[in-house]
Amino acid sequence: MTERVSKGVDKAFMSGQSLYAEAEMLVHQAVDETVHSTADTAVQEMIDAVMRKLAEHAAFAIGGTAVAGAFYYGYRLQHLAAEAERIKTDSADIEKRIETMGIVLPPPKPPGGNYIPVKVVDLNSEFYTLLPATARQLVCFSGHVPWTQKKDFDGVAKSVADGQYEYVGKVGAELGVAEGQAAARLCISQILAQLKDTCGGELGRVERVVRLGVHVNCSPDFADHPKVANGASDVLLALFGRKKGAHVRLAVGASSLPRGVCVEVEAMVEILKPPPA
């Protein structure tokens, strides 16, 4: 009797090891394929593949599920720890680049109308709450114009009256391309300040800059809109590198812009969802 029980335990153990190895291979493969994906179908395919394998070992399905689940969540915890360290390192590197480039992230400009400056959209379904390291958000920024808080103003600006508009005029008339680029750089610094706040203070959470829209208040015969827009694009590429900083872009002329400024910049950025505050 004891010998039969011993053989049964050995057989169950061997089958469990086989199931563990298969589940491990599937999880590794699926995580590698889906960790940077925002498609719910891809994750569902991963689950279906694991469950099919578990079904093939019906006699050990309960134990196998526990083993696979324990391994999977252990793997996710390791991934989370590694990702947190990567974000910390990348954030420090980006902050150094900001300092080296002489960029100052200003206090946020209050809205000048009936709108919000930032809108955050979750890219994943509720299922991704089980996979927090893969949860993405799309951060959409309203148009930002070159505005600075008054130097003698103490505190957080509550109104646009607490600051002043910079680079007022038309590029190609009162202002040149270099001034237009400086204005675009000031606009993108405001967006970066709000992006950092949205990322919980960690710019290393930026996954990719998706889109940039640059509107140039210019004279009718002005044709160097892309050069002006480069004032913003160059900053993003320098900070995030080509892999994450490269973006699609609109550079277009306008007959006028709010408060007569020469440039307005809007953006869309994908980030890793920060943990709850």
Order of alpha helices (4+ residues) and beta strands (2+ residues): alpha-alpha-alpha-beta-beta-beta-beta-alpha-beta-alpha-beta-beta
